[in-house]
Amino acid sequence: MRMFPRRAALLLAAAITTLVAVEAIAAEVFELEPEYVYGRNRKPQMGYRQPEVFDPLSDRLYQSGYRNFPPTAIPDELKEVPAMERVQKMGRILACADAWFWPFSRTAHKNEPPGLEIEILQSIAKKHGWDVSIAWVNTGMRFGVGVTFGNSIDRGICDIFLGLTYTGDDHHMPKHKMAFTKAFMSTGYVLVTQGPAADVKTLDDAKAQGIKIGVPAYSPMSEYAQANGIPHETFFQNYQVIDALIRGQVNAAMIWSGAISQAKLAHPEAEFEMVKGYVPPPEMRFDNNWGVKEKEIELIQFINEAFAEMLKSGETRRLCERYGVPFYPPLEKQ
């Protein structure tokens, strides 16, 4: 077929234009944007972000029955051996910890801090080239921690139970044939003040000045305040004492030392501060321990030695300071 030069030129120009347009569309469609994956290329951020926390009320796996299982499968031949032998042969420590016990332990995904006691356990394991697996439990259940023992360490789900405090009234321990390790630190009720009460340094100061102290109701601290004639007002739990401070309902309070870390994270606007250098009265201070089956003598000794080493080197104190928890050495009352 014969084609005139001008028509051929027009067709060629149209074809070129179409090709350029197609290439432009292709470039626009197929050009990939840089992929952002959480945990990679993470830039510094100011302030605190609430960690993603395991919640059994909304966790589908938990509600479907995936609970009360070891965090890591235990080989059949290691299920009945002494716990220390199991740890050494698996190269892994199996522990149970409360999923809602910040700053000591908490299910924290997406690179959030796991909690003071989790880091202590991880440090112990790392020194021996071992890993750590945690089975999350709820020690705030009705009837106390003994119920949690029955659903976890009694069933062989873990070898160590974290987050325990020695109070002298630990009737649940013999029933489950549990023993305390040595203490790795102690916590207690500490004095925090703000505004008009900023010059109060002791409970005697508060008593002399007639300054009302906020305390948790039905706690050893409320009993102590009543027995010693300290002016006080009770609130249902530590967090409600903290709320009263923020509202200015009270300007001084005795709260659990771990709650200071909780308060500063949840309420960065809070003005109250712990009295510098404050040490709780002996009656209001308690050792922090882990629980192990009393028959596991070798594992208990191993943990005790690890705690002693971390206390001597100052590692436990440094971890406490990272979490904003005042460090007090063990009392070893038991």
Protein Blocks (a to p, Z undefined) as FASTA:
>chain_A
ZZdfklmmmmmmmmmmmmmmmmmmmmmmmmccddddehiapacdehjdddddddfklmmk
lmnopahiafbdcdfklmmgcfklmmmmnopacddddfklcfkbccdeehiafbjklmmm
mmmmmmnopacddddddfkbghijmlmmmmmmmnopambdghiacehiamklmmnopacd
ddfbdcddddddehjlmmpcbfklmmmnopacdddehifklmmmmmnopacdddfblmlm
mmmmmnomaccdcddfklmmmmmmmmmmbmbdcdehiacdfklgccddddddfklmmlmm
mmmmmmmmmmmnommmmmmmmnopacdddfklZZ
